Amino acid sequence: MFPELNNLLNTTPDKVEQGKLTLLCDAKTDGSFLVHHFLSFYLKANCKVCFVALIQSFSHYNIVGQKLGVSLTMARERGQLVFLEGLKSSVDIFFRAEEEPHPLQFLREANTGNLQPLYEFVREALQPMDNGAAPWRCPVLLVDDLSVLLSLGMGAVAVLDFIHYCRATVCWKLQGNMVALVHDSGDAEDEANDMLLNGLSHQSHLILRAEGLATGFCRDVHGQLKVLWRRRPQPTAQRDRSLTYQYKIQDKSVSFFAKGLSPAVL
């Protein structure tokens, strides 16, 4: 995890809020560093994590995790991490018998409109154990990234339904947290992606949006991060609060600073 990002969000692994949905979004840049942060953050917080990884392999996340002080291999062996490797599973599913259930069952169905098997995988992965084992602090669902489901033929409504059921189970019933990444293509004609992004934005408690610089590539500033804390719609609730920072990604950390205050400029 990145301590500077924890400071911006005013959180630490010792004080994890529960029942929250965090939306990660990237536009004209790679926001995967946010996924790595939250993965290592919740593992260090002793949470039970179900990671639906649709972009990279297990070894990729494990290598980055080791740089951030966590071992995904050890977490998986002790039962703290349940990892669904989408790249591998998408191939394996075609060599299984059709009657065998699979989280990515929709890939071999003509009617790609049902993510119930994926939801059942998440529900079973985060279900509390009754064997007397030491309980984890709280369950966490992490998805990287939801835009891939649209590329595989799923409709935005089906993906939003999947998130709705996962949120009802993880955030409300189990009092856990959810973190999901969605890519903002910036294409006005991509209605499905816009619907998914807007739908999740209205449900989220916290939104982190990584954007590329409008001026293009810069060696000392890699992009800007917009942080939006959303308030629940209540008569006495405060307005949404937002802050914008620029950042530079380093080998094992990320530095954040106010606009125009990069150490290279000063």
N, C-alpha and C positions, 0 to 999 in steps of 0.2 A: 504494500500500500504506500501511498505518498503522504507523508506527514503534513506537507504544506496544504494539500487538498483537504485533509481532515481539519486543519485549522480554519480554512475558508468555510467549511460546512459546520464548524463548531461541534465536532463529534470525535469520539475515540472508540476503539474496540471495547473499552470498559463500560461505555454507556451507549448501547445500541437501542434506538427507537424501534418499536414494533408496530405492525399493521400498516406499513408504508409501501407505496409504489413509487419507485424512482425511474424516470424515463431518461435514457441517454440518447442523444441525437448527434449525428455528425453531418456536416454539410461542406463539401469541397475540401475535406480533410479526412484523416483517419482518426476516429475516436476510440480505437481499441484500447488505448491506455486507460480509459475510464473503466472498461470492463475488467482489465487486470487489477485495477485499484480495488474495485468492490469485491472481486473474487478473493484477493488476499486479505482484505479487510474483514470479511465475514468469517473466513477460516481462522484468522487470528482471534476473532471474537468468540470462538468456540461454538459457532452456529452450524447446524446441519444444512448443507448446501446441495441443491439439485441444479446441475449446470447443463443446460441444453445448448450445446455448442454446434452451430450449424456452419461456421466459417472456417475454423482452423482445427488442426489435429490435437490430440491430447498432449503429445510431446511438445508442441509449440507453447501451449499454455503452461506446461510444467516447467519449461526452460525459463520463461518470463517470470513465473511464480518463484523460482529459486532465487532470481535476482532480487525479488521483493521480500524474501525471507520466509517463504512457505514451500512445502513440498506437496504437490498434488498427488504424487504416488503414495506417500505415507497417509495423507488424508483419506484417499480412497480405500486403502488397506484397513484402516481402523473404522471405516464406515461413516466417516464424517462427510465425505464427498461422493455423490452419485453423479457420474459423468456420462452423458449421452453424446457420443461422437458422431455427429451427423454425416461427416464425409465418409466414414467407414460404414455406418449403418445403412446409408442410402444405397450402397452396393450389396451388402449382405442380405437385404430384404428380398432381392430377386433370386436368391439361392435357398430361400426358406420355403417350406410348404405353405400353401395359401391359407390353410386353417390355423397356422401358428400366429398368434398376436404379435404385433410389432408397433412401437411408438410412431413410426413413419409409415404406417399402413397406407396412407393416402397416395403414396408414390406409385403403387401398383394397382390403383383403382381407377376405373374410367371416370367416375364421378368424384372429383377431388374437392369435396366440400365438407369433409368431416375430420376434425382434429381430436375426436374423443379418445382414440388410443393414446395420443400424446398426453392428453390431460390425465388419463388413468395412470400413465407412467409416472407423471409428476406427483399425483396424489399418493400412490403407493410408496414412492421414494421418500416422501416427507412425512409419512404416517408415523405417529409416535410408537416407539417400541414398547411391548408389554413384557419383555423378558428380564426386567430388573436392571438392565444396563444403565450406566450413567447417562442421564439425559443431556442433550445439547441445549444451548441457551434458547434458540428459537430457529424455526425452519426458514430457509431462504431459497427462492427460485431465481436463477439468473439465466437469461436468454441472450445469445449472441448469434445472429441478430434476427429480428422478426421479419425484416424486409426480404430475407431469403425465402420465407414461406410464400410470399407473393410471387417471387420469381419461379417457384416450383408449381405454380398454378392455383394456389389457394386464393380465395377472395378476401377482401379486407374485412367483410362482415364475419367470415368464419374465423379469422385471426382474432378479431375483437371479441367474439364469443369465447374463444379459447382463453383469452386473457381474463374475461369476466369470470369464468368458472374457476380459473386458477386463483384469482384474487379473492373470490368468495371462500375458497378452501384455505389458501395460504395466509392471506392477510386477516380475514375475519374469523374463520373458525379456529385456525391454529395460531393466530396472533403472530404471524411471521412477516417477512418482507419479500418484495419482488423488485428485481432490477432487469430492465429490458432495453436493448439497443435497437434503434430504428435509423436507417439511413435516409437522409433527406436528399433526394436526387436533384431537387430544384427544377424539375420538369413540370411545367404547369399542366401538361396533358396527362401526367401520371396520376389519375384520379384515385386509384386504389391506394397508392402510397400516401397521398394527401389525406384520405379518409382515415387511414390507419394512424397517421401521425396526429391528426386533430383529435381523433377519438381517445387516444392514449393521453394526450396533453390535458384533456378535461378530467381524466381520472387520476392523474398523478399528483403526488404530494410534493415532489421535488423534480425539477427538470434541469439537466445539465446538457447544454448545447455547445459542441465544439465546432468552430467555424474556421475556414482558411482565411488568410489575410486578403483584404480587398486589393492590396497593392501587389499581391503575388508572393513569390518565395522570398524568404529572409533567413539568413543563417542563424541569427540570434533570437528571432521570434518566430515560433512555428505556427501560431494561430491564436485565437481568442476563445475564451470559455464564458458563456453566459449562464449564470446560476439563477434559477427562479424558484422561490419558495411559494407554493400555492396555498392559500388559505381556504378552509372549507366554507361553503356559502351559508353563513349564519348572520343574523341581523347585527350582532355586536362584533363580528370578526374584522380583523384588520385587513387592509389591502394586501395583494400579493407584493412580495419584496423581491427585487432582482438586483444583481451586481454583475459587472463584466470585468474580466481579467484577461490579460495576455499571458501566454505560457511558452516555455521552452522545454522540450523533452530531452532528458539526458539518459545515460545508460541505466541508472538505477533509481532515478528520481525525476520529478517534474517541478520546475520552478514557475511560480506565478507572481505576477506583478501588475500594477495598474497600467492603463494605456499610456504609452510614451515614456514609461519609467524603467525600461529595460536597462540592466547594468551596462550593456554594450553601448547604449545611447548616452548614458550619464558618464 
